[in-house]
Amino acid sequence: MGRRKRYTAEEKVKILREVLEDGKQISQVAENYGLSPNNIFKWRKQLFEEGLQTFQIKRTDISGKADERKITALEDRIKQKDEIIAELAEELLALKKKNCGLR
């Protein structure tokens, strides 16, 4: 028994074009290329499921800038909280020193 033929992406697209654009029947195309019709159905399903990504807008420059703004805002909030914690720690230390001296 021979090895199965592996089809490149270009070959798969060519085969799917025959079915989708030229209107040939899947069984006929499968027979011409010596493959199972199930493969063509699987490739077609994969094409339509992953084809959505082709039409999605990928604006990394915009999303990158938005992420940078979020990071900067969060860093500022952390800095403010650290300053408040430092102030409270100083006040607590001062109160402890004051109370220790009263005893």
Beta strands, then each sheet from edge to edge (+ up, - down):
end
